[in-house]
Amino acid sequence: MPMSCRENTYGKDGCANSGTFSDQYCRVVTSPPKMQGLRLAGSASAIEAFGVIARTLLRAIQATRRGAIAGHDPEHLHQMRVAVRRLRALCSDFAKVLPASALQPLIADIKWLAHTLGPARDADVFTLEIWPVLRAALSDHPQLAALDAQWLKQRRAKAVMVRRALMSRRFQQWIAGFRRWLRQETWRSDASPKQLAVLNGTAGDFARRVVSRCNAKVRDHGRSLAKIDALQLHALRIQVKKLRYAADSFSSLFEKPKMHRMLKRLSHLQNMLGALHDVQVAEQSVAAALAGRRGRSAIRNRVAAEEWCQARKTALRRDLHVAWRAYRRVSAKIE
């Protein structure tokens, strides 16, 4: 079974294996530790679980801040982006049971940070993982050096935006404000009796409802997997991420063997969908970059890029169907 772009192109040192282009721009430092699985007490309430998960994610964001600012190892930015995404998904899971007036300001800052980190991480993936492989499939031509410089310039510009955001007063105020919000629980005065009943109920009951709802949305979005287009695949990818984050955050409240199998299948499914998305973005980026260039070499490179992307999408689509069937088998047993 073909591996994802990340598995194919990254070596043990964290840099792309495909040659001179990315190696000279990837200096490795100690990578941040990945966040370990959360342990939630079976007797915990839903709001207590929210606090434990949110504090853990805030610590993960803070732990990767210095490395993301330095920019020497892209893994710091990657781990921060994952933590921010998980925090956003957690807030979404609790959006109906926490007062909107209290939660929305926090979500606004999470979205701001996510929209800053996202393009920078996408630029890392394209520049260090996808472009070196795609470049090797193209015929050698001076225009490729111009594209190298173009991608690197874009990546550096996005990295500057990340540094500015992470060094800003807004970022520090958001972290401090979120922690204060968790500690003081001033939102309780605005919560309805129905909301308080859910929040004070058991975390296990809440987790089962969230995972069941997310699971149903994933199955619904992937019902006609063989026919859905790129936009629908992107929507499915978003739902898979939401389910995986919820299942992972609440995993200690479920039967361990079943949830372990579920998370393993979800991880593989997410990787396939992510790789397809990366190829789609690469196809659009390279096509736009080569569109105005003339000459035989430019034409050959456009054709070669199209063929490479199409072959890659065909292989990934095949693997996606295998991953989908594996997920379907375990997802029905988790509820």
C-alpha positions in Angstrom: 0.0 0.0 0.0 1.5 3.4 -1.0 2.3 5.6 1.9 1.4 9.3 2.3 3.6 12.1 1.0 4.9 12.7 4.5 5.9 9.1 5.0 7.4 8.9 1.5 9.5 12.0 1.6 10.6 12.6 5.2 13.7 10.9 6.5 14.8 10.2 10.1 16.2 13.7 10.5 12.8 15.4 9.6 14.0 16.7 6.3 12.9 15.7 2.8 14.9 13.0 1.2 14.6 14.1 -2.3 17.7 16.1 -2.7 19.2 19.6 -2.6 16.2 21.8 -2.7 14.7 21.3 0.7 17.8 19.9 2.5 19.5 23.3 2.5 16.5 25.0 4.1 15.7 22.5 6.9 17.9 22.6 10.0 16.9 20.1 12.7 16.6 20.9 16.4 15.0 18.9 19.1 11.4 18.2 18.2 8.6 19.0 20.7 7.1 16.0 22.5 3.8 15.0 21.2 0.9 15.4 23.5 0.2 12.2 25.4 -3.2 10.6 25.7 -5.5 12.3 28.3 -6.8 10.5 31.3 -10.2 11.6 32.5 -11.7 10.2 35.7 -14.8 8.2 35.2 -16.5 10.3 37.9 -15.6 13.6 36.2 -18.4 16.0 35.1 -18.6 17.2 31.5 -17.3 20.7 32.5 -14.4 19.2 34.5 -13.5 17.2 31.4 -13.6 20.4 29.3 -11.2 22.0 31.8 -8.7 19.2 31.8 -8.6 18.9 28.0 -8.4 22.7 27.5 -5.6 23.2 30.0 -3.7 20.3 28.4 -4.0 21.9 25.0 -3.1 25.3 26.2 0.1 23.8 27.7 0.9 22.1 24.4 0.5 25.4 22.6 2.8 27.2 25.0 5.3 24.4 24.9 5.7 24.7 21.1 5.6 28.5 21.0 9.4 29.1 21.2 10.2 26.5 18.6 7.5 27.8 16.2 8.9 31.3 16.5 12.5 30.1 15.9 11.3 28.2 12.8 14.2 25.8 12.7 12.1 22.6 13.0 8.7 22.6 11.3 7.4 20.0 13.8 6.9 22.8 16.4 4.5 24.6 14.1 2.8 21.4 13.2 2.2 20.3 16.8 1.0 23.8 17.7 -1.5 23.8 14.8 -2.8 20.4 15.9 -3.3 21.6 19.5 -5.1 24.8 18.2 -7.3 22.7 16.0 -8.2 20.3 18.8 -9.0 23.3 21.1 -11.3 24.7 18.4 -13.0 21.3 18.0 -13.4 21.0 21.8 -15.1 24.4 21.9 -17.3 23.4 19.1 -18.3 20.2 21.0 -19.4 22.3 23.9 -20.9 25.2 21.9 -24.5 24.3 22.7 -24.0 23.8 26.4 -21.7 26.8 27.2 -23.2 30.3 27.0 -22.4 31.8 23.7 -21.6 35.2 25.2 -18.8 33.7 27.2 -17.4 31.2 24.6 -17.5 33.3 21.4 -14.7 35.7 22.3 -12.4 32.7 23.0 -13.4 31.1 19.7 -12.7 34.3 17.8 -9.1 34.3 19.0 -8.7 30.6 18.3 -9.9 31.2 14.8 -7.5 34.1 14.4 -4.6 31.9 15.5 -5.7 29.0 13.3 -5.9 31.2 10.3 -2.3 32.4 10.9 -0.8 28.9 11.6 -2.7 27.1 8.8 -1.1 28.8 5.7 2.3 28.6 7.3 2.0 24.9 8.0 0.6 24.3 4.5 3.6 26.1 3.0 5.9 23.8 5.1 4.2 20.7 3.8 4.3 21.8 0.2 7.8 23.2 0.2 9.5 20.4 2.2 7.4 17.3 1.3 5.4 17.7 -1.9 7.4 20.0 -4.2 10.7 18.1 -4.0 9.0 14.9 -5.1 7.0 16.6 -7.8 10.1 18.6 -8.9 12.0 15.3 -9.5 9.2 14.2 -11.9 9.8 17.3 -14.1 12.4 17.9 -16.7 15.4 20.0 -15.6 15.0 23.6 -16.6 16.0 27.0 -15.3 12.4 27.8 -14.6 12.4 25.3 -11.8 15.0 27.3 -9.9 12.6 30.3 -10.2 9.8 28.2 -8.7 12.1 27.0 -5.9 12.7 30.7 -5.0 9.0 31.5 -5.3 7.9 28.7 -2.9 10.6 29.6 -0.4 9.7 33.3 -0.5 6.0 32.4 0.2 7.0 30.1 3.0 9.2 32.7 4.6 6.5 35.4 4.4 4.0 33.1 6.2 6.6 32.2 8.8 7.0 35.9 9.5 3.3 36.2 10.1 3.4 33.3 12.5 6.3 34.9 14.5 4.4 38.2 14.7 1.3 36.5 15.9 3.0 34.4 18.6 5.0 37.4 19.9 1.9 39.6 19.9 0.1 40.9 23.0 -3.1 39.4 21.6 -1.6 35.9 21.8 -0.5 36.4 25.4 -3.8 38.0 26.5 -5.7 35.1 24.9 -3.7 32.4 26.7 -4.0 34.3 30.0 -7.6 35.1 29.5 -8.5 31.5 28.6 -6.8 30.2 31.7 -8.6 32.8 33.8 -11.9 31.9 32.2 -11.4 28.2 33.1 -10.4 29.0 36.7 -13.1 31.6 37.5 -16.1 30.0 35.7 -17.9 33.3 35.5 -19.9 31.9 32.6 -22.1 30.0 35.1 -24.2 33.1 35.8 -25.3 33.2 32.1 -25.9 29.4 31.7 -29.4 28.1 31.6 -30.6 25.4 33.9 -30.6 23.0 31.0 -27.0 23.8 30.1 -25.9 23.5 33.7 -27.6 20.1 33.9 -25.5 18.8 30.9 -22.3 20.4 32.2 -22.7 19.0 35.6 -23.6 15.6 34.2 -21.1 12.8 33.7 -18.3 13.3 31.2 -18.9 9.8 29.9 -22.5 10.5 28.9 -21.5 13.8 27.2 -18.6 12.1 25.4 -20.8 9.3 24.0 -23.2 11.9 22.6 -20.4 13.9 21.0 -18.7 10.9 19.5 -22.0 9.4 18.3 -22.9 12.7 16.6 -19.5 13.2 15.0 -19.5 9.5 13.9 -22.9 9.9 12.2 -21.7 13.0 10.3 -18.6 11.2 9.0 -20.7 8.3 7.8 -23.2 10.7 6.1 -20.5 12.7 4.3 -18.7 9.5 3.1 -21.8 7.6 2.0 -21.1 7.9 -1.7 -17.3 8.0 -1.4 -16.7 6.7 -5.0 -18.6 9.6 -6.5 -17.8 12.6 -4.3 -15.7 15.5 -5.7 -12.8 17.4 -4.2 -14.9 19.8 -2.3 -17.0 17.0 -0.8 -13.7 15.1 0.1 -12.6 18.3 1.9 -15.8 18.4 3.8 -15.4 14.7 4.7 -11.8 15.4 5.9 -13.1 18.1 8.2 -15.6 15.8 9.8 -13.1 13.0 10.2 -10.8 15.4 12.0 -13.6 16.5 14.3 -14.4 12.9 15.1 -10.8 11.9 15.7 -10.1 14.8 18.0 -13.3 14.1 20.0 -12.6 10.4 20.2 -9.0 11.0 21.2 -9.8 13.6 23.9 -12.5 11.4 25.5 -10.8 8.0 24.7 -10.2 7.1 28.4 -14.0 7.1 29.0 -14.6 4.4 26.4 -13.7 0.7 26.3 -10.0 0.7 25.5 -9.6 -2.0 22.8 -12.5 -0.7 20.8 -11.5 2.9 21.0 -7.9 2.0 20.2 -9.0 0.3 16.9 -11.3 3.2 16.1 -8.5 5.8 16.6 -6.1 3.8 14.5 -8.5 3.5 11.6 -9.4 7.2 11.9 -5.8 8.2 11.9 -5.2 6.3 8.6 -8.3 7.7 7.1 -7.3 11.2 8.0 -3.9 10.7 6.5 -5.3 9.5 3.2 -7.7 12.5 3.0 -4.9 14.9 4.0 -2.6 13.5 1.3 -5.3 13.9 -1.3 -5.9 17.5 -0.2 -2.2 18.2 -0.4 -2.0 16.9 -3.9 -5.0 18.9 -4.9 -3.3 22.1 -3.6 0.0 21.2 -5.3 -1.8 20.6 -8.6 -3.4 24.1 -8.4 -0.3 25.8 -7.2 2.0 24.4 -9.9 -0.5 24.8 -12.7 -0.9 28.5 -11.8 2.9 28.9 -11.6 3.5 27.4 -15.0 0.5 28.8 -16.7 2.1 31.8 -18.3 5.4 30.2 -19.3 6.2 29.3 -22.9 8.4 26.9 -24.7 8.7 23.1 -25.1 10.1 22.6 -21.6 7.3 24.6 -19.9 4.7 22.5 -21.9 6.5 19.2 -20.9 6.6 20.3 -17.3 2.9 21.2 -17.2 2.0 17.8 -18.7 4.4 16.0 -16.4 2.9 17.8 -13.3 -0.6 17.0 -14.4 0.3 13.3 -14.9 2.1 13.1 -11.6 -0.8 14.6 -9.7 -3.4 12.5 -11.5 -1.4 9.3 -10.8 -1.0 10.3 -7.2 -4.7 11.0 -6.7 -5.7 7.7 -8.3 -3.4 5.7 -6.0 -4.6 7.7 -2.9 -8.3 7.3 -3.9 -7.7 3.5 -4.0 -6.1 3.5 -0.6 -8.8 5.8 0.7 -11.5 3.2 -0.1 -9.6 0.6 1.8 -9.2 3.0 4.8 -12.9 3.8 4.6 -14.0 0.2 4.8 -11.7 -0.4 7.8 -13.2 2.6 9.6 -16.8 1.6 8.8 -16.2 -1.8 10.4 -15.0 -0.4 13.7 -17.2 2.7 13.9 -20.4 0.8 14.3 -19.0 -0.9 17.4 -17.9 2.1 19.3 -21.4 3.5 20.2 
